[in-house]
């Protein structure tokens, strides 16, 4: 198993790290979640039946680990919010983390678009990252996300519309993308 694990690590680590990083936008959290992915890979390696590619299986695990992180984060936010009297106004807690490290995002255009992924739903963000940043096919994306190809296309279309709308709004205000 060690030889197989080393091969998986060597071949997919950079893509896996980038995928998780684009989802959570924090280097330390990314490192923790990637470790969690590898732990789950080791625990579930016996159950891998080879019905999909190893990359698809690995990214599917990474997606679930990321979603689990967001669920935990939301539960924590909900618990904190219960202790405050917010009054009549609706307040949201915002994540003001800095942009990702230069090492992970090398391309200037990706840096600009990356900011606007926050406006997308988690599903839209996942599809756009897998399709345009990881360069996976619609079928591979569907396999990883456990979606139909039709749902991937629809989610991709809606996510692109969200990005275009927000980019247009910023341009209209004269702000740089």
N, C-alpha and C positions, 0 to 999 in steps of 0.2 A: 504494500500500500504506500510506503514511503516514496518509492520511485514514481508511482503514479501521481501522488500528491505533489512531488517536486516538479513533475512535468506540467501539471495543471497550474501550479504557481508560476513557473517560468513563462508559460505561454499566455496566461490570462490575467496575471496580477495587475499590470498597468491599466488595462481596460476595466477591470473590476473596480480598482481604486477610483478611477475617473468617474465611473457610473455612480458609485456611492457618493463621491464628493459632489457631483452635480446635484444630487438629491438633497444632501444635508448642508452643504456649504460651510463646513467647519472641519479643519484638518484633524484635530484631535478626535472628534466624534467619528470622522471617516475611518481613522485608524482603528478605533474601537469596533466599529461596525464591520469592517473588513475582517478583523480577527474573529468576530462572531460568525461571519460567513464561513470562514475556514473551519471553525469548530463544528458548525452544522454539516459542512461537507464531510468531515471526518466521521461524524456520528451517523450520517445517512448514506455513506458510500456503499454499504452493503445493499441498500435499497435501490440504487441506481440501476435501472433495467436497460438502459441504452435506447430507449424509445425516442430520445431526442439527442442532440449533440451535447457534449460535455459543457460547451460554452452556454448553450441554452439553459441547461440544468443549473449551472453556476450562477448565471444572471437571474434566474428565477429565485434562487435562494437569496441572492443579494437584494432583490426587490422586496421579498417578504421581510427580511431583516430591516430594511429601510422603513417599510410600512409599520412594522412593530415599533420602531423608534419613534415615528410620528405619533402613533397611538399613545405611547407612554408619555410623550411630551405634551400631548393634548390633555390627557388625564391630569398631569401635573398642573397645567395652566388652569384647568377647570377647578381643581382643588384650591389653588391660590386665589382664584377669582371669588370663590365662595366666602373668603374671609374679609373681603372688602365691600363696602357699601358704595356702589357705583352710581347711585342716584338715578335720575331720569335718563341721563345720557348713556349711550352704548359705547363702551370702550373696548378696544382690542389690544391685545398684547402683541407687540411687534418684535421681530427678531432683527436686531441691528448689527448682525455679524458683518465683518468686512468682506470684500470680494475675495474670491479664492486666490491661492498662491499663484505667482507667475509660472511656477514650474508645471502646474496642472493645466492651466489655460494659456497656451502659447499664442494663439491666434487672436488678434485684436477684435475681429468681428464676433468671434465666439464670446469674448468677454462682454461685448455690448449686448448681445442677445441673451446671454446667461442671466443678466440682471432681470430681464423681462419674463423669464421662466417662472418667477414668483407669482405672476398673475395667472398662471395656468393651474388647473387642478393637478393633483398628484398623478392621475392617470395620463392627462395630457403631457405633463412634464416627462413622465416615464417614456411615453411613446416618442416624443420629440428627441429626447436624449438618445434612445436606442436607435432611432431611424437616422438622425442627422449628425449626431456626434460620434456614436459608435458604428455608424454606417451599416446597420443590420437591415436585412430585407423585411418586407411586411410579414412574411411567414415566420421568420425567426423572431420578430418582435411579438407576434401573436403567440408563439409557443412559450416565450419567456413570461409574458404577462397573463397567459391562460385566457386570451381573448380570441374571438374569431377574427379572420382577416378583415372582414367588414367592419368590425368594431375598431380595429386598429386604424383603418382608413378614415372612419368617421371621427375618432378621437384626434387623429393627426390633423385633419381638416379644421376641427374646432380649435385645437391648440394653436395652429398657425393663424387663425382669425384673431384669437386673443392677442397674440404677439403683434400682428400687424396693426390692430386697433390701438394698442398702447404705444407703439412706435410712432404712429401717425399723431397721436395726441401730444407726444413730447415734441415732435417736429413742429406742430402748430404753435406751440408755446415758445418755439425758438430755442429749445434746449437740445443739447447734443445727445445722441442716442448712447 
